[in-house]
């Protein structure tokens, strides 16, 4: 069969359009979330994860894997399996980015320490902190999150709130769970020991273990 016969151009165009739409939805949700009061609501974590999923997770990993498989002539089953892998990895990738946005080394990330705190990003890490913070910690977070003028000292205090409340450890568990899920799903794909799947397996660790 020829390459043209293997590749379904309309399907690929639809996949690209879906990716573009989801990024727009994710961007809207991100901006909308930032306008809401900083409170521990029952759906705070779910809402933050929804932003992760739409704005970055699918765009960064899930759709590229699916598009690559489709362009390469992969079966519908393979595309579906890689979507599932990419969905888990995409969320883990963005949550790692969120951790680095608060705790990352500026020399490695290229961004000021605590940059996400100054921007007031409503990430799963912040949602988990809201769930676990005591009244004094919550008051500190509500007072300073999103203040672009906060000093390095305040950034350090907010980092301590996130760390000491147990939110960072819980956040790391979410990343680990998604990485392990992705790796388990990879093992279910036929020819799981092939070069292509090995590359995705390597990518899984690169995306989630990075420090920049």
Secondary structure as a PSIPRED ss2 file (coil, helix, strand):
# PSIPRED VFORMAT (PSIPRED V4.0)

   1 X C   1.000  0.000  0.000
   2 X C   1.000  0.000  0.000
   3 X H   0.000  1.000  0.000
   4 X H   0.000  1.000  0.000
   5 X H   0.000  1.000  0.000
   6 X H   0.000  1.000  0.000
   7 X C   1.000  0.000  0.000
   8 X C   1.000  0.000  0.000
   9 X H   0.000  1.000  0.000
  10 X H   0.000  1.000  0.000
  11 X H   0.000  1.000  0.000
  12 X H   0.000  1.000  0.000
  13 X H   0.000  1.000  0.000
  14 X H   0.000  1.000  0.000
  15 X H   0.000  1.000  0.000
  16 X H   0.000  1.000  0.000
  17 X H   0.000  1.000  0.000
  18 X H   0.000  1.000  0.000
  19 X H   0.000  1.000  0.000
  20 X H   0.000  1.000  0.000
  21 X H   0.000  1.000  0.000
  22 X H   0.000  1.000  0.000
  23 X H   0.000  1.000  0.000
  24 X H   0.000  1.000  0.000
  25 X H   0.000  1.000  0.000
  26 X H   0.000  1.000  0.000
  27 X H   0.000  1.000  0.000
  28 X H   0.000  1.000  0.000
  29 X H   0.000  1.000  0.000
  30 X H   0.000  1.000  0.000
  31 X H   0.000  1.000  0.000
  32 X H   0.000  1.000  0.000
  33 X H   0.000  1.000  0.000
  34 X H   0.000  1.000  0.000
  35 X C   1.000  0.000  0.000
  36 X C   1.000  0.000  0.000
  37 X C   1.000  0.000  0.000
  38 X C   1.000  0.000  0.000
  39 X C   1.000  0.000  0.000
  40 X C   1.000  0.000  0.000
  41 X C   1.000  0.000  0.000
  42 X C   1.000  0.000  0.000
  43 X C   1.000  0.000  0.000
  44 X H   0.000  1.000  0.000
  45 X H   0.000  1.000  0.000
  46 X H   0.000  1.000  0.000
  47 X H   0.000  1.000  0.000
  48 X H   0.000  1.000  0.000
  49 X H   0.000  1.000  0.000
  50 X H   0.000  1.000  0.000
  51 X H   0.000  1.000  0.000
  52 X H   0.000  1.000  0.000
  53 X H   0.000  1.000  0.000
  54 X H   0.000  1.000  0.000
  55 X H   0.000  1.000  0.000
  56 X H   0.000  1.000  0.000
  57 X H   0.000  1.000  0.000
  58 X H   0.000  1.000  0.000
  59 X H   0.000  1.000  0.000
  60 X H   0.000  1.000  0.000
  61 X H   0.000  1.000  0.000
  62 X H   0.000  1.000  0.000
  63 X H   0.000  1.000  0.000
  64 X H   0.000  1.000  0.000
  65 X H   0.000  1.000  0.000
  66 X H   0.000  1.000  0.000
  67 X H   0.000  1.000  0.000
  68 X H   0.000  1.000  0.000
  69 X H   0.000  1.000  0.000
  70 X H   0.000  1.000  0.000
  71 X H   0.000  1.000  0.000
  72 X C   1.000  0.000  0.000
  73 X C   1.000  0.000  0.000
  74 X C   1.000  0.000  0.000
  75 X C   1.000  0.000  0.000
  76 X H   0.000  1.000  0.000
  77 X H   0.000  1.000  0.000
  78 X H   0.000  1.000  0.000
  79 X H   0.000  1.000  0.000
  80 X H   0.000  1.000  0.000
  81 X H   0.000  1.000  0.000
  82 X H   0.000  1.000  0.000
  83 X H   0.000  1.000  0.000
  84 X H   0.000  1.000  0.000
  85 X H   0.000  1.000  0.000
  86 X H   0.000  1.000  0.000
  87 X H   0.000  1.000  0.000
  88 X H   0.000  1.000  0.000
  89 X H   0.000  1.000  0.000
  90 X H   0.000  1.000  0.000
  91 X H   0.000  1.000  0.000
  92 X H   0.000  1.000  0.000
  93 X H   0.000  1.000  0.000
  94 X H   0.000  1.000  0.000
  95 X H   0.000  1.000  0.000
  96 X H   0.000  1.000  0.000
  97 X H   0.000  1.000  0.000
  98 X H   0.000  1.000  0.000
  99 X H   0.000  1.000  0.000
 100 X H   0.000  1.000  0.000
 101 X H   0.000  1.000  0.000
 102 X H   0.000  1.000  0.000
 103 X H   0.000  1.000  0.000
 104 X C   1.000  0.000  0.000
 105 X C   1.000  0.000  0.000
 106 X H   0.000  1.000  0.000
 107 X H   0.000  1.000  0.000
 108 X H   0.000  1.000  0.000
 109 X H   0.000  1.000  0.000
 110 X C   1.000  0.000  0.000
 111 X C   1.000  0.000  0.000
 112 X C   1.000  0.000  0.000
 113 X C   1.000  0.000  0.000
 114 X C   1.000  0.000  0.000
 115 X H   0.000  1.000  0.000
 116 X H   0.000  1.000  0.000
 117 X H   0.000  1.000  0.000
 118 X H   0.000  1.000  0.000
 119 X H   0.000  1.000  0.000
 120 X C   1.000  0.000  0.000
 121 X C   1.000  0.000  0.000
 122 X C   1.000  0.000  0.000
 123 X C   1.000  0.000  0.000
 124 X H   0.000  1.000  0.000
 125 X H   0.000  1.000  0.000
 126 X H   0.000  1.000  0.000
 127 X H   0.000  1.000  0.000
 128 X H   0.000  1.000  0.000
 129 X H   0.000  1.000  0.000
 130 X H   0.000  1.000  0.000
 131 X H   0.000  1.000  0.000
 132 X H   0.000  1.000  0.000
 133 X C   1.000  0.000  0.000
 134 X C   1.000  0.000  0.000
 135 X H   0.000  1.000  0.000
 136 X H   0.000  1.000  0.000
 137 X H   0.000  1.000  0.000
 138 X H   0.000  1.000  0.000
 139 X H   0.000  1.000  0.000
 140 X H   0.000  1.000  0.000
 141 X H   0.000  1.000  0.000
 142 X H   0.000  1.000  0.000
 143 X H   0.000  1.000  0.000
 144 X H   0.000  1.000  0.000
 145 X C   1.000  0.000  0.000
 146 X C   1.000  0.000  0.000
 147 X C   1.000  0.000  0.000
 148 X C   1.000  0.000  0.000
 149 X C   1.000  0.000  0.000
 150 X C   1.000  0.000  0.000
 151 X C   1.000  0.000  0.000
 152 X H   0.000  1.000  0.000
 153 X H   0.000  1.000  0.000
 154 X H   0.000  1.000  0.000
 155 X H   0.000  1.000  0.000
 156 X H   0.000  1.000  0.000
 157 X H   0.000  1.000  0.000
 158 X H   0.000  1.000  0.000
 159 X H   0.000  1.000  0.000
 160 X H   0.000  1.000  0.000
 161 X H   0.000  1.000  0.000
 162 X H   0.000  1.000  0.000
 163 X H   0.000  1.000  0.000
 164 X H   0.000  1.000  0.000
 165 X C   1.000  0.000  0.000
 166 X C   1.000  0.000  0.000
 167 X H   0.000  1.000  0.000
 168 X H   0.000  1.000  0.000
 169 X H   0.000  1.000  0.000
 170 X H   0.000  1.000  0.000
 171 X H   0.000  1.000  0.000
 172 X H   0.000  1.000  0.000
 173 X H   0.000  1.000  0.000
 174 X H   0.000  1.000  0.000
 175 X H   0.000  1.000  0.000
 176 X H   0.000  1.000  0.000
 177 X H   0.000  1.000  0.000
 178 X H   0.000  1.000  0.000
 179 X H   0.000  1.000  0.000
 180 X H   0.000  1.000  0.000
 181 X H   0.000  1.000  0.000
 182 X H   0.000  1.000  0.000
 183 X H   0.000  1.000  0.000
 184 X H   0.000  1.000  0.000
 185 X H   0.000  1.000  0.000
 186 X H   0.000  1.000  0.000
 187 X H   0.000  1.000  0.000
 188 X C   1.000  0.000  0.000
 189 X C   1.000  0.000  0.000
 190 X C   1.000  0.000  0.000
 191 X C   1.000  0.000  0.000
 192 X C   1.000  0.000  0.000
 193 X C   1.000  0.000  0.000
 194 X C   1.000  0.000  0.000
 195 X H   0.000  1.000  0.000
 196 X H   0.000  1.000  0.000
 197 X H   0.000  1.000  0.000
 198 X H   0.000  1.000  0.000
 199 X H   0.000  1.000  0.000
 200 X H   0.000  1.000  0.000
 201 X H   0.000  1.000  0.000
 202 X H   0.000  1.000  0.000
 203 X H   0.000  1.000  0.000
 204 X H   0.000  1.000  0.000
 205 X H   0.000  1.000  0.000
 206 X H   0.000  1.000  0.000
 207 X H   0.000  1.000  0.000
 208 X H   0.000  1.000  0.000
 209 X H   0.000  1.000  0.000
 210 X C   1.000  0.000  0.000
 211 X C   1.000  0.000  0.000
 212 X C   1.000  0.000  0.000
